[in-house]
Amino acid sequence: MTTEEQTPEDKPELKISETPAPRKPKQDRTPENDPGLWRMGRKNFFSYSAWLAFFGFIGISTIGTLRMMFPRILFEPTKKFKVGLPNDYVLGEVSEKYIEKGIWIIREVTGFYALIAICTHLGCTPRWLPTEEKFKCPCHGSGYYKNGVNFEGPTPRPLERASISITEDGEIEVDLSIKFLYEKGEWGKEGSYFGFTA
């Protein structure tokens, strides 16, 4: 039997091989037990992000509102305080007992005054030098006499005085919230000095 004589039943059937579908790389495959976040679409992502931002804003606003209920108050020590009895101070000496509160107490023959321990140049704390009978600023060399008047250095004016008085119970009271300036002629005012003779 020749090739031409073969019937269609006798011809072998030709099969075309199927090309396998390309496989996704392993890292891009969705895990079988994926809870669904991996499959989150763009629409769901923006929806969840918007809700998260909204609740975050509400939470921060609530915290801020609650914080406003408790104002920030700086509790400072009182500027008015007692410094003892007049006889606790030695005549003619500068007392540094209350320097941590920012004052010197000076007793003279006729009474008391309180100098504020702040240099009038740039605000440093001067030192009392008893051997030289003067206040000396360690920052820029300003010098003041025992009564607070400046005489050397760059300081433009004398030290300031704090209000000083004697209370009904006989103690000396200083009020740092009230100041007296020499250049304004306030050292002679009531409160800048109080008379006392033992």
Secondary structure, 3 states (H helix, E strand, C coil): CCCCCCCCCCCCCCCCCCCCCCCCCHHHCCCCCCCCCCCCCHHHHHHHHHHHHHHHHHHHHHHHHHHHCCCCCCCCCCCEEECCCHHHCCCCCEECCCHHHCEEEEECCCEEEEEECCCCCCCCCCEEECCCCEEECCCCCCEEECCCCEEECCCCCCCCEEEEEECCCCCEEEEEEEEECHHHCCCCCCCCCEECCC
